Amino acid sequence: MSEADDLRAFLFDAVEDLGGSISECDGVLEVGLPPEFSERIELAPRFTLTCATPAASHADAELLAPGSYVLERFSSLMMRRGRWDSARLGSPPDDWVTEALRAHGLDGSCGLEATLESLATARIWAFTFRVTLVADEKREMFFAVLVREGEASGWIADWEPLEVPLEPAPIALDRERLMTSYRIAAETLTEHARPEVRAFRKTCLTLLDEEVGRIFRYFDRTVDEIRQASPADSEGLLRAIEAERGRRLVEAAERFTPRAQASLCAVRYVEAPEALVALCRRNSDETLARARVDAWSRVIRGIQCASCNRTQGPWRVSQLGAVECIQCLPMANGSARPPSHRPSGTHRRGRKASQGRPRSPRGCMARSRAAVGSHRHR
Ligand SMILES: [Zn+2]
């Protein structure tokens, strides 16, 4: 996504969140805000914006760009509404590095040992995204995507470690740093969600194919029966049946066409201790890889599986001395199983897994739209 796309996406999210209206025509955004918000935000109830140089026909449209007045007004309101906060992880437990390494199989038991090289403070942006897949059913998933300033890619974090108490640490919002991190987070999310979106799309198109086949078989049979019963005066009836078939096909396409949407729900900036560790084969001084782990998300970053290029552990070391993930190098019989993780994307932030609606086997909230009556019954 370009910067203009990012800004546009942010604005659409923000306006919808405020209960306003926003539409785009010829590159010009028309925004309508509820009176209570337009006053608080010190903007007119209706105004136009553009991401490019305003066309002559829309000379009054304001330019939407980093640092522009409109964007600043929206950012500050979003912050006041709790969609943004900044905090610090001040005092993690003394053994957090050991614990984080152990959780990823780097405690020596799997042939890899980690040595702490240095400690620093990581500046991390956490973006909570809601991903919605809609067709005949609706699936909703929430992801925490973290980006450390200075790194070119982000990671999907588990929810549990993120729920530790943090100390408030107000900072001035730096829009440029935020947008850089947001772009990385959006790319990380797209990459992560791609297999699920593809699978959903495939399922929907298979269902659509079956439904279309069913409709054709039903109407072909009906037409045959009518022709056989009264071949002379059935033309009017056949035209009506054809029209009905067309209507059913359009309805099926509407019902089973998959749509995927991601929206940003919250942004958090957190400063947390971070360890740089060197990974060696057990009883060897040769460094195989260097990795970073922060005390907040506890995710080990900087290791890539030599076989499949995955960047998520737990990790092991092969006979040849290569670092590989547990998928590529399963544990020997009788070894302990790797610790289980609950990745984000499985439930809402802040809700305990044992509370609320039981999770579906797919690991997300899925329900048939038919079951909740949100599409017309036939
Ligand atoms: Zn692997």
Residues whose N, C-alpha, C, O or C-beta is under 5 A from the ligand:
A	BS01	ZN	C305 S307 C308 N309 R310 E324 C325 C328
